[in-house]
């Protein structure tokens, strides 16, 4: 897998997580812990994307 395709896959995962975070924040019974965990995963992906792009 090339770096470009890997970055694109990470970006797709990041966007999917963004949608999950938004949905979880809107859900009346969602737990803050779930939202926090999703945000952490999203941040890790963002950091990995930036590391690969700037390498």
mmCIF entry with sequence, helices, sheets and N, C-alpha, C, O atoms, coordinates in Angstrom:
data_MODEL
# 
_entry.id   MODEL 
# 
_entity.id                         1 
_entity.type                       polymer 
_entity.pdbx_number_of_molecules   1 
# 
_entity_poly.entity_id                      1 
_entity_poly.type                           'polypeptide(L)' 
_entity_poly.nstd_linkage                   no 
_entity_poly.nstd_monomer                   no 
_entity_poly.pdbx_seq_one_letter_code       
;(UNK)(UNK)(UNK)(UNK)(UNK)(UNK)(UNK)(UNK)(UNK)(UNK)(UNK)(UNK)(UNK)(UNK)(UNK)(UNK)
(UNK)(UNK)(UNK)(UNK)(UNK)(UNK)(UNK)(UNK)(UNK)(UNK)(UNK)(UNK)(UNK)(UNK)(UNK)(UNK)
(UNK)(UNK)(UNK)(UNK)(UNK)(UNK)(UNK)(UNK)(UNK)(UNK)(UNK)(UNK)(UNK)(UNK)(UNK)(UNK)
(UNK)(UNK)(UNK)(UNK)(UNK)(UNK)(UNK)
;
_entity_poly.pdbx_seq_one_letter_code_can   XXXXXXXXXXXXXXXXXXXXXXXXXXXXXXXXXXXXXXXXXXXXXXXXXXXXXXX 
_entity_poly.pdbx_strand_id                 A 
# 
loop_
_entity_poly_seq.entity_id 
_entity_poly_seq.num 
_entity_poly_seq.mon_id 
_entity_poly_seq.hetero 
1 1  UNK n 
1 2  UNK n 
1 3  UNK n 
1 4  UNK n 
1 5  UNK n 
1 6  UNK n 
1 7  UNK n 
1 8  UNK n 
1 9  UNK n 
1 10 UNK n 
1 11 UNK n 
1 12 UNK n 
1 13 UNK n 
1 14 UNK n 
1 15 UNK n 
1 16 UNK n 
1 17 UNK n 
1 18 UNK n 
1 19 UNK n 
1 20 UNK n 
1 21 UNK n 
1 22 UNK n 
1 23 UNK n 
1 24 UNK n 
1 25 UNK n 
1 26 UNK n 
1 27 UNK n 
1 28 UNK n 
1 29 UNK n 
1 30 UNK n 
1 31 UNK n 
1 32 UNK n 
1 33 UNK n 
1 34 UNK n 
1 35 UNK n 
1 36 UNK n 
1 37 UNK n 
1 38 UNK n 
1 39 UNK n 
1 40 UNK n 
1 41 UNK n 
1 42 UNK n 
1 43 UNK n 
1 44 UNK n 
1 45 UNK n 
1 46 UNK n 
1 47 UNK n 
1 48 UNK n 
1 49 UNK n 
1 50 UNK n 
1 51 UNK n 
1 52 UNK n 
1 53 UNK n 
1 54 UNK n 
1 55 UNK n 
# 
_struct_asym.id          A 
_struct_asym.entity_id   1 
# 
loop_
_struct_conf.conf_type_id 
_struct_conf.id 
_struct_conf.pdbx_PDB_helix_id 
_struct_conf.beg_label_comp_id 
_struct_conf.beg_label_asym_id 
_struct_conf.beg_label_seq_id 
_struct_conf.pdbx_beg_PDB_ins_code 
_struct_conf.end_label_comp_id 
_struct_conf.end_label_asym_id 
_struct_conf.end_label_seq_id 
_struct_conf.pdbx_end_PDB_ins_code 
_struct_conf.beg_auth_comp_id 
_struct_conf.beg_auth_asym_id 
_struct_conf.beg_auth_seq_id 
_struct_conf.end_auth_comp_id 
_struct_conf.end_auth_asym_id 
_struct_conf.end_auth_seq_id 
_struct_conf.pdbx_PDB_helix_class 
_struct_conf.details 
_struct_conf.pdbx_PDB_helix_length 
HELX_P HELX_P1 AA1 UNK A 3  ? UNK A 26 ? UNK A 3  UNK A 26 1 ? 24 
HELX_P HELX_P2 AA2 UNK A 32 ? UNK A 53 ? UNK A 32 UNK A 53 1 ? 22 
# 
_struct_conf_type.id          HELX_P 
_struct_conf_type.criteria    ? 
_struct_conf_type.reference   ? 
# 
loop_
_atom_site.group_PDB 
_atom_site.id 
_atom_site.type_symbol 
_atom_site.label_atom_id 
_atom_site.label_alt_id 
_atom_site.label_comp_id 
_atom_site.label_asym_id 
_atom_site.label_entity_id 
_atom_site.label_seq_id 
_atom_site.pdbx_PDB_ins_code 
_atom_site.Cartn_x 
_atom_site.Cartn_y 
_atom_site.Cartn_z 
_atom_site.occupancy 
_atom_site.B_iso_or_equiv 
_atom_site.pdbx_formal_charge 
_atom_site.auth_seq_id 
_atom_site.auth_comp_id 
_atom_site.auth_asym_id 
_atom_site.auth_atom_id 
_atom_site.pdbx_PDB_model_num 
ATOM 1   N N  . UNK A 1 1  ? 0.851   -1.175 0.000  1.00 0.00 ? 1  UNK A N  1 
ATOM 2   C CA . UNK A 1 1  ? 0.000   0.000  0.000  1.00 0.00 ? 1  UNK A CA 1 
ATOM 3   C C  . UNK A 1 1  ? 0.896   1.238  0.000  1.00 0.00 ? 1  UNK A C  1 
ATOM 4   O O  . UNK A 1 1  ? 1.806   1.366  0.819  1.00 0.00 ? 1  UNK A O  1 
ATOM 5   N N  . UNK A 1 2  ? 0.621   2.127  -0.921 1.00 0.00 ? 2  UNK A N  1 
ATOM 6   C CA . UNK A 1 2  ? 1.408   3.355  -0.991 1.00 0.00 ? 2  UNK A CA 1 
ATOM 7   C C  . UNK A 1 2  ? 0.989   4.305  0.132  1.00 0.00 ? 2  UNK A C  1 
ATOM 8   O O  . UNK A 1 2  ? -0.083  4.162  0.720  1.00 0.00 ? 2  UNK A O  1 
ATOM 9   N N  . UNK A 1 3  ? 1.843   5.262  0.409  1.00 0.00 ? 3  UNK A N  1 
ATOM 10  C CA . UNK A 1 3  ? 1.555   6.234  1.458  1.00 0.00 ? 3  UNK A CA 1 
ATOM 11  C C  . UNK A 1 3  ? 0.295   7.021  1.119  1.00 0.00 ? 3  UNK A C  1 
ATOM 12  O O  . UNK A 1 3  ? -0.527  7.299  1.993  1.00 0.00 ? 3  UNK A O  1 
ATOM 13  N N  . UNK A 1 4  ? 0.149   7.373  -0.139 1.00 0.00 ? 4  UNK A N  1 
ATOM 14  C CA . UNK A 1 4  ? -1.030  8.146  -0.560 1.00 0.00 ? 4  UNK A CA 1 
ATOM 15  C C  . UNK A 1 4  ? -2.319  7.381  -0.313 1.00 0.00 ? 4  UNK A C  1 
ATOM 16  O O  . UNK A 1 4  ? -3.278  7.936  0.223  1.00 0.00 ? 4  UNK A O  1 
ATOM 17  N N  . UNK A 1 5  ? -2.348  6.121  -0.698 1.00 0.00 ? 5  UNK A N  1 
ATOM 18  C CA . UNK A 1 5  ? -3.570  5.336  -0.489 1.00 0.00 ? 5  UNK A CA 1 
ATOM 19  C C  . UNK A 1 5  ? -3.816  5.100  0.992  1.00 0.00 ? 5  UNK A C  1 
ATOM 20  O O  . UNK A 1 5  ? -4.964  5.053  1.433  1.00 0.00 ? 5  UNK A O  1 
ATOM 21  N N  . UNK A 1 6  ? -2.745  4.951  1.762  1.00 0.00 ? 6  UNK A N  1 
ATOM 22  C CA . UNK A 1 6  ? -2.888  4.777  3.211  1.00 0.00 ? 6  UNK A CA 1 
ATOM 23  C C  . UNK A 1 6  ? -3.475  6.040  3.840  1.00 0.00 ? 6  UNK A C  1 
ATOM 24  O O  . UNK A 1 6  ? -4.358  5.961  4.693  1.00 0.00 ? 6  UNK A O  1 
ATOM 25  N N  . UNK A 1 7  ? -2.985  7.198  3.418  1.00 0.00 ? 7  UNK A N  1 
ATOM 26  C CA . UNK A 1 7  ? -3.504  8.473  3.937  1.00 0.00 ? 7  UNK A CA 1 
ATOM 27  C C  . UNK A 1 7  ? -4.983  8.625  3.568  1.00 0.00 ? 7  UNK A C  1 
ATOM 28  O O  . UNK A 1 7  ? -5.787  9.067  4.389  1.00 0.00 ? 7  UNK A O  1 
ATOM 29  N N  . UNK A 1 8  ? -5.332  8.265  2.354  1.00 0.00 ? 8  UNK A N  1 
ATOM 30  C CA . UNK A 1 8  ? -6.738  8.362  1.931  1.00 0.00 ? 8  UNK A CA 1 
ATOM 31  C C  . UNK A 1 8  ? -7.630  7.447  2.775  1.00 0.00 ? 8  UNK A C  1 
ATOM 32  O O  . UNK A 1 8  ? -8.739  7.832  3.146  1.00 0.00 ? 8  UNK A O  1 
ATOM 33  N N  . UNK A 1 9  ? -7.157  6.257  3.072  1.00 0.00 ? 9  UNK A N  1 
ATOM 34  C CA . UNK A 1 9  ? -7.922  5.338  3.914  1.00 0.00 ? 9  UNK A CA 1 
ATOM 35  C C  . UNK A 1 9  ? -8.076  5.915  5.321  1.00 0.00 ? 9  UNK A C  1 
ATOM 36  O O  . UNK A 1 9  ? -9.152  5.826  5.912  1.00 0.00 ? 9  UNK A O  1 
ATOM 37  N N  . UNK A 1 10 ? -7.024  6.495  5.852  1.00 0.00 ? 10 UNK A N  1 
ATOM 38  C CA . UNK A 1 10 ? -7.106  7.124  7.176  1.00 0.00 ? 10 UNK A CA 1 
ATOM 39  C C  . UNK A 1 10 ? -8.085  8.292  7.163  1.00 0.00 ? 10 UNK A C  1 
ATOM 40  O O  . UNK A 1 10 ? -8.825  8.497  8.126  1.00 0.00 ? 10 UNK A O  1 
ATOM 41  N N  . UNK A 1 11 ? -8.091  9.051  6.082  1.00 0.00 ? 11 UNK A N  1 
ATOM 42  C CA . UNK A 1 11 ? -9.037  10.182 5.974  1.00 0.00 ? 11 UNK A CA 1 
ATOM 43  C C  . UNK A 1 11 ? -10.478 9.690  5.933  1.00 0.00 ? 11 UNK A C  1 
ATOM 44  O O  . UNK A 1 11 ? -11.364 10.308 6.522  1.00 0.00 ? 11 UNK A O  1 
ATOM 45  N N  . UNK A 1 12 ? -10.716 8.573  5.234  1.00 0.00 ? 12 UNK A N  1 
ATOM 46  C CA . UNK A 1 12 ? -12.081 8.004  5.204  1.00 0.00 ? 12 UNK A CA 1 
ATOM 47  C C  . UNK A 1 12 ? -12.502 7.559  6.604  1.00 0.00 ? 12 UNK A C  1 
ATOM 48  O O  . UNK A 1 12 ? -13.638 7.791  7.018  1.00 0.00 ? 12 UNK A O  1 
ATOM 49  N N  . UNK A 1 13 ? -11.598 6.928  7.320  1.00 0.00 ? 13 UNK A N  1 
ATOM 50  C CA . UNK A 1 13 ? -11.905 6.499  8.687  1.00 0.00 ? 13 UNK A CA 1 
ATOM 51  C C  . UNK A 1 13 ? -12.157 7.704  9.587  1.00 0.00 ? 13 UNK A C  1 
ATOM 52  O O  . UNK A 1 13 ? -13.041 7.674  10.443 1.00 0.00 ? 13 UNK A O  1 
ATOM 53  N N  . UNK A 1 14 ? -11.371 8.770  9.389  1.00 0.00 ? 14 UNK A N  1 
ATOM 54  C CA . UNK A 1 14 ? -11.537 9.990  10.177 1.00 0.00 ? 14 UNK A CA 1 
ATOM 55  C C  . UNK A 1 14 ? -12.916 10.595 9.935  1.00 0.00 ? 14 UNK A C  1 
ATOM 56  O O  . UNK A 1 14 ? -13.593 11.002 10.879 1.00 0.00 ? 14 UNK A O  1 
ATOM 57  N N  . UNK A 1 15 ? -13.331 10.653 8.676  1.00 0.00 ? 15 UNK A N  1 
ATOM 58  C CA . UNK A 1 15 ? -14.654 11.194 8.337  1.00 0.00 ? 15 UNK A CA 1 
ATOM 59  C C  . UNK A 1 15 ? -15.771 10.335 8.925  1.00 0.00 ? 15 UNK A C  1 
ATOM 60  O O  . UNK A 1 15 ? -16.774 10.861 9.408  1.00 0.00 ? 15 UNK A O  1 
ATOM 61  N N  . UNK A 1 16 ? -15.597 9.020  8.884  1.00 0.00 ? 16 UNK A N  1 
ATOM 62  C CA . UNK A 1 16 ? -16.605 8.119  9.456  1.00 0.00 ? 16 UNK A CA 1 
ATOM 63  C C  . UNK A 1 16 ? -16.730 8.347  10.957 1.00 0.00 ? 16 UNK A C  1 
ATOM 64  O O  . UNK A 1 16 ? -17.836 8.372  11.498 1.00 0.00 ? 16 UNK A O  1 
ATOM 65  N N  . UNK A 1 17 ? -15.604 8.512  11.621 1.00 0.00 ? 17 UNK A N  1 
ATOM 66  C CA . UNK A 1 17 ? -15.632 8.787  13.058 1.00 0.00 ? 17 UNK A CA 1 
ATOM 67  C C  . UNK A 1 17 ? -16.278 10.138 13.354 1.00 0.00 ? 17 UNK A C  1 
ATOM 68  O O  . UNK A 1 17 ? -16.987 10.287 14.349 1.00 0.00 ? 17 UNK A O  1 
ATOM 69  N N  . UNK A 1 18 ? -16.033 11.112 12.493 1.00 0.00 ? 18 UNK A N  1 
ATOM 70  C CA . UNK A 1 18 ? -16.654 12.433 12.674 1.00 0.00 ? 18 UNK A CA 1 
ATOM 71  C C  . UNK A 1 18 ? -18.175 12.295 12.657 1.00 0.00 ? 18 UNK A C  1 
ATOM 72  O O  . UNK A 1 18 ? -18.873 12.922 13.454 1.00 0.00 ? 18 UNK A O  1 
ATOM 73  N N  . UNK A 1 19 ? -18.677 11.474 11.748 1.00 0.00 ? 19 UNK A N  1 
ATOM 74  C CA . UNK A 1 19 ? -20.116 11.234 11.685 1.00 0.00 ? 19 UNK A CA 1 
ATOM 75  C C  . UNK A 1 19 ? -20.634 10.530 12.924 1.00 0.00 ? 19 UNK A C  1 
ATOM 76  O O  . UNK A 1 19 ? -21.715 10.849 13.418 1.00 0.00 ? 19 UNK A O  1 
ATOM 77  N N  . UNK A 1 20 ? -19.865 9.570  13.432 1.00 0.00 ? 20 UNK A N  1 
ATOM 78  C CA . UNK A 1 20 ? -20.269 8.853  14.642 1.00 0.00 ? 20 UNK A CA 1 
ATOM 79  C C  . UNK A 1 20 ? -20.275 9.785  15.854 1.00 0.00 ? 20 UNK A C  1 
ATOM 80  O O  . UNK A 1 20 ? -21.174 9.712  16.693 1.00 0.00 ? 20 UNK A O  1 
ATOM 81  N N  . UNK A 1 21 ? -19.279 10.653 15.944 1.00 0.00 ? 21 UNK A N  1 
ATOM 82  C CA . UNK A 1 21 ? -19.220 11.612 17.050 1.00 0.00 ? 21 UNK A CA 1 
ATOM 83  C C  . UNK A 1 21 ? -20.437 12.529 17.002 1.00 0.00 ? 21 UNK A C  1 
ATOM 84  O O  . UNK A 1 21 ? -21.090 12.768 18.018 1.00 0.00 ? 21 UNK A O  1 
ATOM 85  N N  . UNK A 1 22 ? -20.726 13.030 15.827 1.00 0.00 ? 22 UNK A N  1 
ATOM 86  C CA . UNK A 1 22 ? -21.873 13.938 15.681 1.00 0.00 ? 22 UNK A CA 1 
ATOM 87  C C  . UNK A 1 22 ? -23.176 13.242 16.057 1.00 0.00 ? 22 UNK A C  1 
ATOM 88  O O  . UNK A 1 22 ? -24.010 13.814 16.759 1.00 0.00 ? 22 UNK A O  1 
ATOM 89  N N  . UNK A 1 23 ? -23.347 12.015 15.590 1.00 0.00 ? 23 UNK A N  1 
ATOM 90  C CA . UNK A 1 23 ? -24.563 11.259 15.906 1.00 0.00 ? 23 UNK A CA 1 
ATOM 91  C C  . UNK A 1 23 ? -24.648 10.965 17.401 1.00 0.00 ? 23 UNK A C  1 
ATOM 92  O O  . UNK A 1 23 ? -25.724 11.066 17.991 1.00 0.00 ? 23 UNK A O  1 
ATOM 93  N N  . UNK A 1 24 ? -23.540 10.607 18.009 1.00 0.00 ? 24 UNK A N  1 
ATOM 94  C CA . UNK A 1 24 ? -23.537 10.293 19.441 1.00 0.00 ? 24 UNK A CA 1 
ATOM 95  C C  . UNK A 1 24 ? -23.841 11.535 20.272 1.00 0.00 ? 24 UNK A C  1 
ATOM 96  O O  . UNK A 1 24 ? -24.505 11.445 21.305 1.00 0.00 ? 24 UNK A O  1 
ATOM 97  N N  . UNK A 1 25 ? -23.364 12.681 19.830 1.00 0.00 ? 25 UNK A N  1 
ATOM 98  C CA . UNK A 1 25 ? -23.631 13.916 20.571 1.00 0.00 ? 25 UNK A CA 1 
ATOM 99  C C  . UNK A 1 25 ? -25.103 14.315 20.480 1.00 0.00 ? 25 UNK A C  1 
ATOM 100 O O  . UNK A 1 25 ? -25.642 14.929 21.400 1.00 0.00 ? 25 UNK A O  1 
ATOM 101 N N  . UNK A 1 26 ? -25.746 13.967 19.378 1.00 0.00 ? 26 UNK A N  1 
ATOM 102 C CA . UNK A 1 26 ? -27.161 14.301 19.205 1.00 0.00 ? 26 UNK A CA 1 
ATOM 103 C C  . UNK A 1 26 ? -28.088 13.318 19.903 1.00 0.00 ? 26 UNK A C  1 
ATOM 104 O O  . UNK A 1 26 ? -29.214 13.673 20.250 1.00 0.00 ? 26 UNK A O  1 
ATOM 105 N N  . UNK A 1 27 ? -27.633 12.090 20.113 1.00 0.00 ? 27 UNK A N  1 
ATOM 106 C CA . UNK A 1 27 ? -28.478 11.060 20.706 1.00 0.00 ? 27 UNK A CA 1 
ATOM 107 C C  . UNK A 1 27 ? -28.765 11.413 22.164 1.00 0.00 ? 27 UNK A C  1 
ATOM 108 O O  . UNK A 1 27 ? -27.849 11.732 22.922 1.00 0.00 ? 27 UNK A O  1 
ATOM 109 N N  . UNK A 1 28 ? -30.024 11.356 22.547 1.00 0.00 ? 28 UNK A N  1 
ATOM 110 C CA . UNK A 1 28 ? -30.386 11.766 23.910 1.00 0.00 ? 28 UNK A CA 1 
ATOM 111 C C  . UNK A 1 28 ? -29.789 10.864 25.000 1.00 0.00 ? 28 UNK A C  1 
ATOM 112 O O  . UNK A 1 28 ? -29.512 11.346 26.099 1.00 0.00 ? 28 UNK A O  1 
ATOM 113 N N  . UNK A 1 29 ? -29.587 9.588  24.727 1.00 0.00 ? 29 UNK A N  1 
ATOM 114 C CA . UNK A 1 29 ? -29.086 8.683  25.759 1.00 0.00 ? 29 UNK A CA 1 
ATOM 115 C C  . UNK A 1 29 ? -27.618 8.362  25.649 1.00 0.00 ? 29 UNK A C  1 
ATOM 116 O O  . UNK A 1 29 ? -27.140 7.442  26.313 1.00 0.00 ? 29 UNK A O  1 
ATOM 117 N N  . UNK A 1 30 ? -26.891 9.090  24.831 1.00 0.00 ? 30 UNK A N  1 
ATOM 118 C CA . UNK A 1 30 ? -25.476 8.764  24.639 1.00 0.00 ? 30 UNK A CA 1 
ATOM 119 C C  . UNK A 1 30 ? -24.666 9.148  25.866 1.00 0.00 ? 30 UNK A C  1 
ATOM 120 O O  . UNK A 1 30 ? -24.955 10.127 26.553 1.00 0.00 ? 30 UNK A O  1 
ATOM 121 N N  . UNK A 1 31 ? -23.655 8.352  26.114 1.00 0.00 ? 31 UNK A N  1 
ATOM 122 C CA . UNK A 1 31 ? -22.788 8.588  27.261 1.00 0.00 ? 31 UNK A CA 1 
ATOM 123 C C  . UNK A 1 31 ? -21.611 9.471  26.847 1.00 0.00 ? 31 UNK A C  1 
ATOM 124 O O  . UNK A 1 31 ? -21.093 9.358  25.736 1.00 0.00 ? 31 UNK A O  1 
ATOM 125 N N  . UNK A 1 32 ? -21.210 10.332 27.743 1.00 0.00 ? 32 UNK A N  1 
ATOM 126 C CA . UNK A 1 32 ? -20.075 11.198 27.477 1.00 0.00 ? 32 UNK A CA 1 
ATOM 127 C C  . UNK A 1 32 ? -18.799 10.411 27.242 1.00 0.00 ? 32 UNK A C  1 
ATOM 128 O O  . UNK A 1 32 ? -17.934 10.830 26.472 1.00 0.00 ? 32 UNK A O  1 
ATOM 129 N N  . UNK A 1 33 ? -18.685 9.270  27.907 1.00 0.00 ? 33 UNK A N  1 
ATOM 130 C CA . UNK A 1 33 ? -17.498 8.436  27.759 1.00 0.00 ? 33 UNK A CA 1 
ATOM 131 C C  . UNK A 1 33 ? -17.377 7.901  26.337 1.00 0.00 ? 33 UNK A C  1 
ATOM 132 O O  . UNK A 1 33 ? -16.278 7.829  25.787 1.00 0.00 ? 33 UNK A O  1 
ATOM 133 N N  . UNK A 1 34 ? -18.491 7.533  25.751 1.00 0.00 ? 34 UNK A N  1 
ATOM 134 C CA . UNK A 1 34 ? -18.489 7.037  24.371 1.00 0.00 ? 34 UNK A CA 1 
ATOM 135 C C  . UNK A 1 34 ? -18.026 8.137  23.418 1.00 0.00 ? 34 UNK A C  1 
ATOM 136 O O  . UNK A 1 34 ? -17.191 7.898  22.546 1.00 0.00 ? 34 UNK A O  1 
ATOM 137 N N  . UNK A 1 35 ? -18.559 9.317  23.582 1.00 0.00 ? 35 UNK A N  1 
ATOM 138 C CA . UNK A 1 35 ? -18.189 10.455 22.735 1.00 0.00 ? 35 UNK A CA 1 
ATOM 139 C C  . UNK A 1 35 ? -16.709 10.772 22.909 1.00 0.00 ? 35 UNK A C  1 
ATOM 140 O O  . UNK A 1 35 ? -16.004 11.032 21.934 1.00 0.00 ? 35 UNK A O  1 
ATOM 141 N N  . UNK A 1 36 ? -16.246 10.748 24.144 1.00 0.00 ? 36 UNK A N  1 
ATOM 142 C CA . UNK A 1 36 ? -14.837 11.029 24.419 1.00 0.00 ? 36 UNK A CA 1 
ATOM 143 C C  . UNK A 1 36 ? -13.935 10.008 23.740 1.00 0.00 ? 36 UNK A C  1 
ATOM 144 O O  . UNK A 1 36 ? -12.914 10.375 23.158 1.00 0.00 ? 36 UNK A O  1 
ATOM 145 N N  . UNK A 1 37 ? -14.297 8.742  23.806 1.00 0.00 ? 37 UNK A N  1 
ATOM 146 C CA . UNK A 1 37 ? -13.497 7.694  23.181 1.00 0.00 ? 37 UNK A CA 1 
ATOM 147 C C  . UNK A 1 37 ? -13.465 7.860  21.659 1.00 0.00 ? 37 UNK A C  1 
ATOM 148 O O  . UNK A 1 37 ? -12.415 7.695  21.038 1.00 0.00 ? 37 UNK A O  1 
ATOM 149 N N  . UNK A 1 38 ? -14.602 8.183  21.065 1.00 0.00 ? 38 UNK A N  1 
ATOM 150 C CA . UNK A 1 38 ? -14.650 8.411  19.618 1.00 0.00 ? 38 UNK A CA 1 
ATOM 151 C C  . UNK A 1 38 ? -13.773 9.598  19.235 1.00 0.00 ? 38 UNK A C  1 
ATOM 152 O O  . UNK A 1 38 ? -13.067 9.551  18.228 1.00 0.00 ? 38 UNK A O  1 
ATOM 153 N N  . UNK A 1 39 ? -13.816 10.647 20.026 1.00 0.00 ? 39 UNK A N  1 
ATOM 154 C CA . UNK A 1 39 ? -12.989 11.831 19.746 1.00 0.00 ? 39 UNK A CA 1 
ATOM 155 C C  . UNK A 1 39 ? -11.505 11.509 19.854 1.00 0.00 ? 39 UNK A C  1 
ATOM 156 O O  . UNK A 1 39 ? -10.703 12.020 19.073 1.00 0.00 ? 39 UNK A O  1 
ATOM 157 N N  . UNK A 1 40 ? -11.129 10.666 20.818 1.00 0.00 ? 40 UNK A N  1 
ATOM 158 C CA . UNK A 1 40 ? -9.727  10.266 20.953 1.00 0.00 ? 40 UNK A CA 1 
ATOM 159 C C  . UNK A 1 40 ? -9.271  9.488  19.733 1.00 0.00 ? 40 UNK A C  1 
ATOM 160 O O  . UNK A 1 40 ? -8.172  9.708  19.226 1.00 0.00 ? 40 UNK A O  1 
ATOM 161 N N  . UNK A 1 41 ? -10.120 8.572  19.258 1.00 0.00 ? 41 UNK A N  1 
ATOM 162 C CA . UNK A 1 41 ? -9.784  7.796  18.068 1.00 0.00 ? 41 UNK A CA 1 
ATOM 163 C C  . UNK A 1 41 ? -9.629  8.709  16.862 1.00 0.00 ? 41 UNK A C  1 
ATOM 164 O O  . UNK A 1 41 ? -8.716  8.541  16.053 1.00 0.00 ? 41 UNK A O  1 
ATOM 165 N N  . UNK A 1 42 ? -10.527 9.672  16.753 1.00 0.00 ? 42 UNK A N  1 
ATOM 166 C CA . UNK A 1 42 ? -10.484 10.625 15.650 1.00 0.00 ? 42 UNK A CA 1 
ATOM 167 C C  . UNK A 1 42 ? -9.198  11.454 15.697 1.00 0.00 ? 42 UNK A C  1 
ATOM 168 O O  . UNK A 1 42 ? -8.571  11.685 14.663 1.00 0.00 ? 42 UNK A O  1 
ATOM 169 N N  . UNK A 1 43 ? -8.812  11.896 16.876 1.00 0.00 ? 43 UNK A N  1 
ATOM 170 C CA . UNK A 1 43 ? -7.584  12.679 17.032 1.00 0.00 ? 43 UNK A CA 1 
ATOM 171 C C  . UNK A 1 43 ? -6.355  11.850 16.663 1.00 0.00 ? 43 UNK A C  1 
ATOM 172 O O  . UNK A 1 43 ? -5.440  12.357 16.014 1.00 0.00 ? 43 UNK A O  1 
ATOM 173 N N  . UNK A 1 44 ? -6.326  10.580 17.072 1.00 0.00 ? 44 UNK A N  1 
ATOM 174 C CA . UNK A 1 44 ? -5.195  9.714  16.728 1.00 0.00 ? 44 UNK A CA 1 
ATOM 175 C C  . UNK A 1 44 ? -5.065  9.564  15.218 1.00 0.00 ? 44 UNK A C  1 
ATOM 176 O O  . UNK A 1 44 ? -3.959  9.587  14.678 1.00 0.00 ? 44 UNK A O  1 
ATOM 177 N N  . UNK A 1 45 ? -6.198  9.412  14.539 1.00 0.00 ? 45 UNK A N  1 
ATOM 178 C CA . UNK A 1 45 ? -6.162  9.319  13.080 1.00 0.00 ? 45 UNK A CA 1 
ATOM 179 C C  . UNK A 1 45 ? -5.641  10.609 12.467 1.00 0.00 ? 45 UNK A C  1 
ATOM 180 O O  . UNK A 1 45 ? -4.824  10.582 11.547 1.00 0.00 ? 45 UNK A O  1 
ATOM 181 N N  . UNK A 1 46 ? -6.117  11.738 12.979 1.00 0.00 ? 46 UNK A N  1 
ATOM 182 C CA . UNK A 1 46 ? -5.672  13.030 12.456 1.00 0.00 ? 46 UNK A CA 1 
ATOM 183 C C  . UNK A 1 46 ? -4.169  13.201 12.631 1.00 0.00 ? 46 UNK A C  1 
ATOM 184 O O  . UNK A 1 46 ? -3.479  13.662 11.722 1.00 0.00 ? 46 UNK A O  1 
ATOM 185 N N  . UNK A 1 47 ? -3.669  12.829 13.800 1.00 0.00 ? 47 UNK A N  1 
ATOM 186 C CA . UNK A 1 47 ? -2.230  12.940 14.052 1.00 0.00 ? 47 UNK A CA 1 
ATOM 187 C C  . UNK A 1 47 ? -1.443  12.029 13.125 1.00 0.00 ? 47 UNK A C  1 
ATOM 188 O O  . UNK A 1 47 ? -0.385  12.418 12.629 1.00 0.00 ? 47 UNK A O  1 
ATOM 189 N N  . UNK A 1 48 ? -1.941  10.826 12.884 1.00 0.00 ? 48 UNK A N  1 
ATOM 190 C CA . UNK A 1 48 ? -1.256  9.893  11.981 1.00 0.00 ? 48 UNK A CA 1 
ATOM 191 C C  . UNK A 1 48 ? -1.249  10.427 10.552 1.00 0.00 ? 48 UNK A C  1 
ATOM 192 O O  . UNK A 1 48 ? -0.245  10.316 9.849  1.00 0.00 ? 48 UNK A O  1 
ATOM 193 N N  . UNK A 1 49 ? -2.359  11.000 10.128 1.00 0.00 ? 49 UNK A N  1 
ATOM 194 C CA . UNK A 1 49 ? -2.440  11.594 8.777  1.00 0.00 ? 49 UNK A CA 1 
ATOM 195 C C  . UNK A 1 49 ? -1.407  12.713 8.649  1.00 0.00 ? 49 UNK A C  1 
ATOM 196 O O  . UNK A 1 49 ? -0.650  12.760 7.679  1.00 0.00 ? 49 UNK A O  1 
ATOM 197 N N  . UNK A 1 50 ? -1.382  13.612 9.634  1.00 0.00 ? 50 UNK A N  1 
ATOM 198 C CA . UNK A 1 50 ? -0.428  14.726 9.587  1.00 0.00 ? 50 UNK A CA 1 
ATOM 199 C C  . UNK A 1 50 ? 1.017   14.242 9.590  1.00 0.00 ? 50 UNK A C  1 
ATOM 200 O O  . UNK A 1 50 ? 1.864   14.802 8.895  1.00 0.00 ? 50 UNK A O  1 
ATOM 201 N N  . UNK A 1 51 ? 1.298   13.205 10.370 1.00 0.00 ? 51 UNK A N  1 
ATOM 202 C CA . UNK A 1 51 ? 2.652   12.661 10.433 1.00 0.00 ? 51 UNK A CA 1 
ATOM 203 C C  . UNK A 1 51 ? 3.067   12.103 9.063  1.00 0.00 ? 51 UNK A C  1 
ATOM 204 O O  . UNK A 1 51 ? 4.195   12.315 8.615  1.00 0.00 ? 51 UNK A O  1 
ATOM 205 N N  . UNK A 1 52 ? 2.153   11.396 8.410  1.00 0.00 ? 52 UNK A N  1 
ATOM 206 C CA . UNK A 1 52 ? 2.465   10.802 7.108  1.00 0.00 ? 52 UNK A CA 1 
ATOM 207 C C  . UNK A 1 52 ? 2.596   11.866 6.009  1.00 0.00 ? 52 UNK A C  1 
ATOM 208 O O  . UNK A 1 52 ? 3.469   11.773 5.146  1.00 0.00 ? 52 UNK A O  1 
ATOM 209 N N  . UNK A 1 53 ? 1.735   12.861 6.052  1.00 0.00 ? 53 UNK A N  1 
ATOM 210 C CA . UNK A 1 53 ? 1.752   13.906 5.031  1.00 0.00 ? 53 UNK A CA 1 
ATOM 211 C C  . UNK A 1 53 ? 3.003   14.773 5.155  1.00 0.00 ? 53 UNK A C  1 
ATOM 212 O O  . UNK A 1 53 ? 3.571   15.201 4.150  1.00 0.00 ? 53 UNK A O  1 
ATOM 213 N N  . UNK A 1 54 ? 3.421   15.025 6.376  1.00 0.00 ? 54 UNK A N  1 
ATOM 214 C CA . UNK A 1 54 ? 4.561   15.912 6.618  1.00 0.00 ? 54 UNK A CA 1 
ATOM 215 C C  . UNK A 1 54 ? 5.895   15.178 6.674  1.00 0.00 ? 54 UNK A C  1 
ATOM 216 O O  . UNK A 1 54 ? 6.931   15.794 6.922  1.00 0.00 ? 54 UNK A O  1 
ATOM 217 N N  . UNK A 1 55 ? 5.878   13.878 6.448  1.00 0.00 ? 55 UNK A N  1 
ATOM 218 C CA . UNK A 1 55 ? 7.129   13.106 6.522  1.00 0.00 ? 55 UNK A CA 1 
ATOM 219 C C  . UNK A 1 55 ? 7.970   13.288 5.286  1.00 0.00 ? 55 UNK A C  1 
ATOM 220 O O  . UNK A 1 55 ? 9.052   12.710 5.185  1.00 0.00 ? 55 UNK A O  1 
# 
